Amino acid sequence: MTTTAPKQHPAVVLRRHYTQLRALLAVAMIAVVGLTAAVSILAARGDATRETDPLSLMTPEDARYVEAISSMTDEQLSAAFGTVSSAPARPGIERIGHQGRRP
């Protein structure tokens, strides 16, 4: 003797699939929102700890060298290095601390 499972109406099967799909979609949306929040927090925390000042990476000796070079006038730079350009060597690079002081 074989026992067969009673057949359900197709509408009942479709409703059960729909509710299961809705639950799965809700879980997936919660996971996406959680991952988005985690990435946002980690990205913000990484920006806060990153040093943006290149002078902070220098040793005290390098910082003194940069300050000494920056405080030189154009004539002193010309005498020390042979030539002076009024424009920076590379775009975006400026002489640090130079305010056009003349001796």
C-alpha positions as CSV (number, residue, x, y, z in Angstrom):
1,M,0.0,0.0,0.0
2,T,1.2,3.4,-0.9
3,T,0.4,6.5,1.0
4,T,0.4,9.7,-0.9
5,A,0.6,13.2,0.5
6,P,-2.6,15.1,0.1
7,K,-2.4,17.6,-2.8
8,Q,-2.6,21.3,-1.9
9,H,-4.3,23.9,-3.9
10,P,-1.7,25.8,-6.1
11,A,-2.7,29.1,-4.6
12,V,-1.6,27.8,-1.1
13,V,1.7,26.7,-2.5
14,L,2.3,30.0,-4.2
15,R,1.4,32.0,-1.0
16,R,3.9,29.9,1.0
17,H,6.7,30.5,-1.6
18,Y,5.8,34.2,-1.5
19,T,6.1,34.5,2.2
20,Q,9.4,32.5,2.3
21,L,10.8,34.8,-0.5
22,R,9.7,37.9,1.5
23,A,11.5,36.6,4.6
24,L,14.6,35.8,2.6
25,L,14.5,39.3,1.0
26,A,14.1,40.9,4.5
27,V,17.2,39.0,5.8
28,A,19.2,40.0,2.8
29,M,18.3,43.7,3.2
30,I,19.3,43.6,6.8
31,A,22.6,42.1,5.9
32,V,23.3,44.7,3.2
33,V,22.4,47.5,5.6
34,G,24.7,46.0,8.3
35,L,27.6,45.7,5.9
36,T,27.1,49.2,4.6
37,A,27.2,50.6,8.2
38,A,30.3,48.5,9.0
39,V,32.1,49.8,5.9
40,S,31.1,53.4,6.6
41,I,32.4,53.2,10.1
42,L,35.7,51.6,9.2
43,A,36.2,54.2,6.4
44,A,35.5,57.1,8.7
45,R,37.8,55.7,11.4
46,G,40.6,55.2,8.8
47,D,40.3,58.8,7.6
48,A,40.6,60.1,11.2
49,T,43.8,58.3,11.9
50,R,45.5,59.0,8.6
51,E,48.2,61.7,8.8
52,T,47.8,64.2,6.0
53,D,50.7,66.5,6.9
54,P,53.9,65.3,5.1
55,L,56.0,67.3,7.5
56,S,54.9,65.1,10.4
57,L,56.6,62.1,8.7
58,M,60.0,63.9,8.7
59,T,62.7,63.4,11.2
60,P,63.7,66.5,13.3
61,E,66.9,66.8,11.2
62,D,64.9,66.8,7.9
63,A,62.4,69.4,9.3
64,R,65.3,71.7,10.3
65,Y,66.7,71.3,6.8
66,V,63.4,72.2,5.2
67,E,62.9,75.2,7.5
68,A,66.4,76.5,6.7
69,I,65.9,76.1,2.9
70,S,62.5,77.7,3.1
71,S,63.8,80.8,5.0
72,M,66.4,81.5,2.3
73,T,66.0,84.4,-0.1
74,D,66.2,84.0,-3.8
75,E,69.7,85.3,-3.9
76,Q,70.8,82.9,-1.2
77,L,69.2,80.0,-3.1
78,S,70.9,81.1,-6.3
79,A,74.3,81.2,-4.6
80,A,73.8,77.8,-2.9
81,F,72.2,75.9,-5.8
82,G,73.2,77.8,-8.9
83,T,69.9,78.8,-10.2
84,V,66.5,79.9,-8.9
85,S,63.1,79.6,-10.5
86,S,60.2,81.7,-9.3
87,A,57.8,78.8,-10.1
88,P,57.8,75.6,-8.2
89,A,59.7,72.7,-9.7
90,R,56.5,70.6,-9.9
91,P,52.9,71.8,-10.0
92,G,51.4,71.9,-6.5
93,I,54.8,72.1,-4.7
94,E,55.5,75.4,-2.9
95,R,58.3,76.6,-0.8
96,I,57.3,76.0,2.8
97,G,57.4,79.0,5.1
98,H,58.7,81.4,2.4
99,Q,57.1,84.8,2.7
100,G,59.4,86.8,0.5
101,R,61.7,87.9,3.4
102,R,64.8,89.9,2.3
103,P,67.9,90.3,4.5
